[in-house]
Amino acid sequence: MMKKPAIFLDRDNTLIQDNGYIFEVEKFAWINGAAAALKRFHEANIPVFIVTNQGGIGRGIFSEDQMHHFNSHMIAAARNAGGFITDIAFCPHHPLSPDPAMAIACSCRKPEPGLLFNLAQKWKIDLSASVMIGDRDSDVEAGHRAGTYGYLFTQNSLDDLAKQVISNHFSPKTENANA
């Protein structure tokens, strides 16, 4: 089976507004242009994956079930907007966790690339042709460590960045007729 390229997105402050350990569905809100970006990626037939540190689990702020409930809501909202999220990978660990089992140094907490490696293996993704987008340097670093292109989301609209990413990495290149 041929491997395909994909988009990897951070969740908090890249796709959704984050006001500190967000897990309640009633606090769900897209970042400006996020729903349109998901639709744009879907229309371009580019699989989208979410890779997210969810240290609130390890710190005991919310449960894994609460996070899954929130993520299910986000997936449904993406679908309602014409987008599609193929899969979500998360890291529950946090260095300040009161639970020693959750305070470990792991390969899945960004900037480590474990989440991307796991998704790439599961879904047969070509990491060298893929893109990681996030709002923190640790997101971009995780992408680079996994072999992807990395974009730091600092723009006004995620959809504006999506247009740029598609143009730079996923559009067929036309040869210059004058060359």
Secondary structure as UniProt FT lines:
FT   STRAND          7..9
FT   TURN            13..15
FT   HELIX           25..27
FT   TURN            32..33
FT   HELIX           34..43
FT   TURN            44..45
FT   STRAND          48..53
FT   HELIX           55..58
FT   TURN            59..60
FT   HELIX           64..80
FT   TURN            81..82
FT   STRAND          87..91
FT   TURN            95..96
FT   TURN            100..102
FT   TURN            110..111
FT   HELIX           114..123
FT   HELIX           127..129
FT   STRAND          131..134
FT   HELIX           137..146
FT   STRAND          149..152
FT   HELIX           158..165
FT   HELIX           166..170
FT   TURN            177..178
//
